[in-house]
Amino acid sequence: MKIIEVSSTSKTGREETNEDTWCFTEHYVCVIDGATDLSGRRFQGDTPGRTIAQWIKQAVTELRPQADIEEIMEQIHAALQEHYKKQGLYDSLLDSESGRPSASMALYSRYHHCVWLIGDCQCMVDGMLHENGKEADHILAAARALFLESELASGKTVEQLAEHDTGFAAIVPFLRQHFALRNQSADYQYAYGEITGFGFIRSLSKTVLLPPSASSLVLASDGYPELKSELAAAEQVLQELLTHDPLCMGERKQVKGRMKGNVSYDDRTYLRVGF
């Protein structure tokens, strides 16, 4: 197994704000996407999303080669809870689902020859796409687009909305409310899974078994609106979107657009390995 190509870029264009990261070891390959925090908190100067992504990355390097997903999540949770205790945050986070830092992860196990998708991330096996997106994001992206379209019809400009995304502001209450469904029973139609250090619902993750003949695997965060078998092709699709629809409210709707001064609507990471 070897890296063919890899790229990780912050939505701001500045590496110090990148909440995505990736990891490649003898036994595991992963892309980790720290979730954007709505509270404005910082952990020793870093955002919660960037911090938890780095903590998970370190935990992955310490996994047993033969670990299954339950053992992996148990070890990651233990590592995160230890960090929370050192920060004096464990008790408050134990009682606050909405206050917990969170992340998504696409993790390949060499031993099991499979990918586990936890949260909103994606992978591609020899050109075949596998996703684990949130249904609520599609609904909220459409609601944001509706709000922005009404703003444009009322006289606002794209430039004004890129500076102050009133559509995103309109859906923030729903995003906050949605935290109540994170890592809940899959009986809830809008439940979703993310890594927080507390709770893992196997049915909210996705397992992608690779065939023995697989020759190429791509792992990526959701910063790519359409995953491709090669990085250049995925970047081209993204740049076309940002050029023609910088607010991301058209055919490829997102819950966020490219804000003024940013290079994209979200951090993005692409990692392709060959076997």
Residue pairs with C-beta under 8 A, 6 or more apart in sequence:
1 29
1 110
1 273
1 274
1 275
2 273
2 274
3 24
3 271
3 272
3 273
4 216
4 272
4 273
4 274
5 230
5 231
5 270
5 271
5 272
6 22
6 24
6 269
6 270
6 271
6 272
7 231
7 235
7 268
7 269
7 270
8 18
8 20
8 21
8 22
8 267
8 268
8 269
8 270
9 18
9 223
9 263
9 264
9 267
9 268
9 269
10 16
10 17
10 18
10 19
10 20
10 263
10 267
11 17
11 223
11 258
11 259
11 262
11 263
11 264
11 265
11 266
11 267
11 268
12 261
12 262
12 263
13 262
13 263
17 47
17 50
18 50
18 267
19 33
19 34
19 35
19 36
19 47
19 49
19 50
19 53
19 267
20 31
20 32
20 33
20 34
20 53
20 221
20 223
20 267
20 268
20 269
21 31
21 32
21 34
21 53
21 54
21 57
21 269
22 29
22 30
22 31
22 32
22 57
22 219
22 269
22 271
23 29
23 30
23 32
23 57
23 60
23 61
24 271
24 273
25 60
25 61
26 65
26 110
27 63
27 65
27 109
27 110
27 111
28 60
28 61
28 63
28 107
28 108
28 109
28 110
29 107
29 108
29 110
29 217
29 219
29 271
29 273
30 57
30 60
30 105
30 106
30 107
30 108
30 219
31 105
31 106
31 121
31 219
31 220
31 221
31 269
31 270
31 271
32 53
32 56
32 57
32 103
32 104
32 105
32 221
33 49
33 53
33 103
33 104
33 105
33 119
33 120
33 121
33 221
33 222
33 223
33 267
33 269
34 47
34 48
34 49
34 50
34 51
34 52
34 53
34 101
34 102
34 103
35 48
35 49
35 101
35 102
35 103
35 104
35 119
35 194
36 47
36 49
37 47
37 48
37 49
37 101
38 172
38 175
38 176
39 48
39 99
41 47
41 48
42 48
43 51
43 87
43 101
44 51
46 54
48 101
48 102
49 101
49 102
49 103
51 101
52 80
52 101
52 102
52 103
52 195
52 196
52 197
53 103
55 79
55 80
55 83
56 76
56 79
56 80
56 103
56 105
56 195
58 79
59 75
59 76
59 79
59 80
60 76
60 107
62 75
62 79
63 71
63 72
63 75
64 71
65 110
65 111
66 111
67 75
67 109
67 111
68 112
69 116
69 202
69 205
69 207
70 200
70 202
72 107
72 116
73 118
73 195
73 200
76 195
76 197
77 197
77 198
77 200
80 195
80 196
80 197
81 90
81 197
81 198
84 90
84 93
84 197
92 99
93 99
93 100
93 196
93 197
93 198
94 198
97 179
97 180
97 182
97 183
97 196
97 198
98 176
98 179
98 180
100 196
100 197
100 198
101 196
101 197
102 119
102 182
102 194
102 195
102 196
103 119
103 194
103 195
104 117
104 118
104 119
104 120
104 121
104 132
104 194
104 195
104 221
104 222
105 116
105 117
105 118
105 119
105 121
105 195
106 115
106 116
106 117
106 118
106 121
106 122
106 123
106 219
106 220
106 221
107 115
107 116
107 118
108 114
108 115
108 123
108 217
108 219
108 273
109 115
109 116
113 209
113 210
113 212
113 214
114 207
114 208
114 209
114 210
115 123
115 125
115 130
115 207
115 208
115 210
115 217
115 219
116 205
116 206
116 207
116 208
117 123
117 130
117 131
117 132
117 205
117 206
117 207
117 208
118 132
118 193
118 194
118 195
118 200
118 204
118 205
119 132
119 192
119 193
119 194
119 195
120 132
120 133
120 134
120 137
120 192
120 222
121 131
121 132
121 219
121 220
121 221
121 222
122 129
122 130
122 131
122 132
122 133
122 219
122 220
122 221
122 222
122 224
122 227
123 129
123 130
123 208
123 217
123 218
123 219
123 220
123 227
124 130
124 216
124 217
124 218
124 220
124 227
124 228
124 229
125 208
125 210
125 211
125 214
125 216
125 217
125 218
126 214
126 215
126 216
127 216
127 229
129 227
130 206
130 208
132 205
132 206
133 222
134 190
134 192
135 189
135 190
136 174
136 178
136 181
136 190
136 192
137 255
138 253
140 171
140 174
140 175
140 255
141 248
141 253
141 254
141 255
142 253
143 167
143 170
143 171
143 174
144 167
144 168
144 170
144 171
144 249
144 253
144 255
145 167
145 249
145 250
145 253
147 166
147 167
147 170
147 171
148 161
148 165
148 166
148 167
148 247
148 249
149 249
151 161
151 166
151 167
152 158
152 161
156 166
158 246
158 247
159 260
161 167
161 247
161 257
162 246
162 247
162 257
162 258
162 259
162 260
163 259
163 260
165 247
165 256
165 257
165 259
167 247
167 249
167 257
168 255
168 256
168 257
171 255
175 255
178 190
178 192
181 188
181 190
181 191
181 192
182 191
182 192
182 193
182 194
182 196
183 191
183 192
183 193
183 194
183 196
183 198
183 199
183 200
183 201
183 204
184 191
184 201
185 191
185 201
186 201
186 203
186 204
191 201
191 204
192 204
193 200
193 201
193 204
193 205
210 217
214 275
215 274
215 275
216 229
216 272
216 273
216 274
216 275
217 272
217 273
217 274
217 275
218 227
218 229
218 270
218 271
218 272
219 270
219 271
219 272
219 273
220 227
220 234
220 268
220 269
220 270
220 271
221 266
221 267
221 268
221 269
222 266
223 238
223 264
223 265
223 266
223 267
223 268
223 269
224 234
224 237
224 238
224 268
224 270
225 237
225 238
225 241
225 248
225 252
225 254
226 234
226 237
226 238
226 252
227 234
228 234
228 237
229 272
230 272
231 270
231 272
234 270
238 264
238 268
241 248
241 252
242 258
242 264
242 265
244 250
245 251
245 252
246 257
246 258
247 257
247 258
248 254
248 256
248 257
248 258
248 265
249 257
254 265
254 266
256 265
256 266
257 265
258 264
258 265
259 265
